[in-house]
Amino acid sequence: MARRSYRKPRVLAQPKLETLRRRKTRSAEVLQRLRRQYPDAGTALDWSDPWQLLVSTILSAQCTDTRVNQVTPGLFRRFPTPRSIAESRPGQIEAIIRPTGFFNNKAKSLRGAARAVLERHDGQVPDTMKELLRLPGVARKTANCVLGAAFGKNEGIVVDTHVGRLALRLGLTLSLDPVRTERDLMELFPRSEWTFVAHALILHGRDTCRARKPRCETCLLADVCPRIGVALDAESG
């Protein structure tokens, strides 16, 4: 009878008690290092005006920025304005954005947002959180992205899968809820840095702090990161 091999169970790093003052000190160091490593951090989406950024951000839900950037040139050539999208026939937009996934829902959101922009904002993307959140298909993550990148307004922090994962591993939040995570990060970082922090964390998440195999041994934040939820060597305890 073949002998079964035994694998020791994975041990995950657990959060430790930390004062808010200490966490803010660590956050300041994290910010300083991210600034050095990613001085020009910004959205990876390709856009030339607020409307294009809004469309691209809506399409990016459950889809990579790379795939969105492959789709939007054709979309904007065929439908360059909110009016052209609002007046598009059923199936036209869907056929173009199909590679981004959930294309029926996204097309519905794009048409709804286009109509709302035309009817309520004279064809211009609004530059306030309140009005952006009234647009179909727009939640806080999308609104934060548009406000920060297109209008230079720090009203909140984009919390996508990368930001949520890194914030937890770094011990900057103990929550898996994006809304709570955003509040925790806003408390730790200066308002003027909110847009940068999100984009820098996203870049670091893609480059180093990956979901399955984080490169902790080469991470610039290794000595200030408690690695919460990251698998540790079981033999090291």
N, C-alpha and C positions, 0 to 999 in steps of 0.2 A: 504494500500500500504506500502510495507516494506521501511523503511527509510534507505537510503544509508549512510554508515559510511564514514567520511571524513578523509583522510590522508594528513597531511601536506607534501608539497613537500620536497624532500631532498635538503639540501644546501651543496654545495661542497666548500671546502677550496680553495681559490684562491691565485695565486702567488703574492708576494709582492716584491717591488723593493729592490734590494740588490746589494751592490757593490761586485766586484770580490774579493776584499780583504776580505770582511766579509764572502763570500762564501767559500773562501779557508780556513779561520779560522774554519768554521763549518766542512769542509771536513776533516781537520786534526783531529778534535775531533771524527768525525764518524770513521775514520780509526783507531784511538787509541782504541775505544770501540770495534770495530769489531775484532781487534787483540786480545783483552782480551777474547772475547766471543768465537771466532773461530780460535784459534792459529794454527791449522793444516788444515785449509780450503784448499780443493783441489777438483778436479773433482770427481763426484760420479760415473763416468763410470769405469768399470773394464777393465784394459788393462795391458799388460806386455812389450810391445814395441811400437815404434812410429806407425808402420803399424796398429796394433790393435786399438790404440787410434784414428787414422784417420778413420778407418772403423766404429768404435763405434760412433764417432762424426757425421759422415754422416748419420748413422741410427737414430741418436737422433732427427733429424729434425721432428717437429710435433709429437714427441713421448717422453714419460718419460724415464729418465735414468734407472729406475727400470725395465721397460719392455725391454729396450735394453740389460741390463745385464742378463736378462733371455734368450735372444736369442743368444747372441754372443758365449757362450761356445760351443753350437752345431755347429755354423757357423765355428768357428776356428778349431774345431776338424775335420770337413769335408774339410775345405778349409783353411789351416794354413798359406799360403804364398800368396803374390801378384800373382805369376805365377799360382797357383791353382785356384784362382778366375778368372784370365784373361782367363784361358782355360776351365772354367766351361761351361756346356751345358745350353742352354736356359731352364729356369724353375727350375734348381737345386737350385740356390741361392734364387730365388723368393719364393720357398716353405718354406725355413727356416726363411727368414726375414719377411714373410707375417704379423706376429703380430705387426710389427713396423709401419705399414701403408705405403701407397704410395710405395709399395714394388717393383713395376715394374720400377719406376723412380730411386729408390735407388739402385736396382740391376744394372741398366744401369750405374749409377755413379760409383759404386764399380768396375765394369769391366773396365770402362774407366780409372779410377784412377790407377787400377792395371797395365793396359797396359802402361800408361804414366810413371809410376814409373819404370817399367822394361825397357822401351825403352829409357828414358831420364836420369834415375838416377841409373842405374845398380841395380835395385831392392830395393833401399833404399829411404825412405821418405825424401824429401828435407827439409832443415832446414832454408829456407828463405821465407819471405812473397811472394816475386815475383814468385818463383817457385811453391809454394803451390797453389797460386791462378790460376795457369795454369792447375791444375789438375781438371778433370771433377767432378762436385758435391761439389767443395770446394769454399766457399765464405769467407769473413773476419772472421766471427764468428768461423767457423771451423778452419781456419788457426791460429787464435789467440789462440784457445784452444790447438792445437797441438804444436805450438811454445812455449807457456808458460809451459805446463805440461810436454811435452816430451823432450824439449830441453832447458828449463830454460831461454827462450828469451822473453823479454817484448817488443813486437812490437806493441801491441795494447791492448784493453780491450774487452773481450767477452761481447757482449750485447745480451742476450736472453730476454725472456719475463719477467723474474724476475728482472734482472738488469735494464731493461728499466722502469719497473713499479716503482722500488724503487728509481731510480735516479730522476724520476719525482716527486714522493711524497716527497722526501727529498729536493727538490728544487735545485738539482745539475745540472739539465737541464730543459729547458722549451719546449723541442722538443719530439715528438713521433717518430721521424725518427732515427733508430738505428745508422746510420752513424754520424749524428749530435750529438746524445747522446754520442757516443764513443769519439768524439772530445772534447766534454765538459768535460767528466770525465778525459780524458788524460791531460787536462789543469789544473785540480784541484788536482790530486794525483801524487806523485813522480813516475817516471818511474819504479823504483825498486819494486813498490807495485801494478803495474797494474794487474798482474796475480792473486795475492791474493785478491785484491778488488773485482774482478768479482766473484770468488768462494765464498767469504764471503757474498757478497750481495745475491747470489743465495741461500745459506744456510739460511740466515736471511729471505729471501722471502718465503722459504718453511716452516720455523719454526714459524715465527711471522707475517711478513708483507704480509699476503696472499691477493690474488686478491679480493675476495668477502668480507671477514670478517677479516680485519687486527686487530691484537691484540694490539692496541695502548696502552691500559692500562698497559700492562706488557712489553712494548717495551723498550729496553735499549737505544734507540735513541729518545725517545718521546720528551724530552725537547730541542732537537736540530733539530727537524723535523717539517716543516711547514704544513705537511700533505696535500700537494697540490693534489686536486682531490678526497680526501677522504670525505665521507659523514659526515657532522656534525649534531649535534642535532639542529633541526630547531628552537626550543624554546630558545636555547642559542644564537641565532643570528649568 
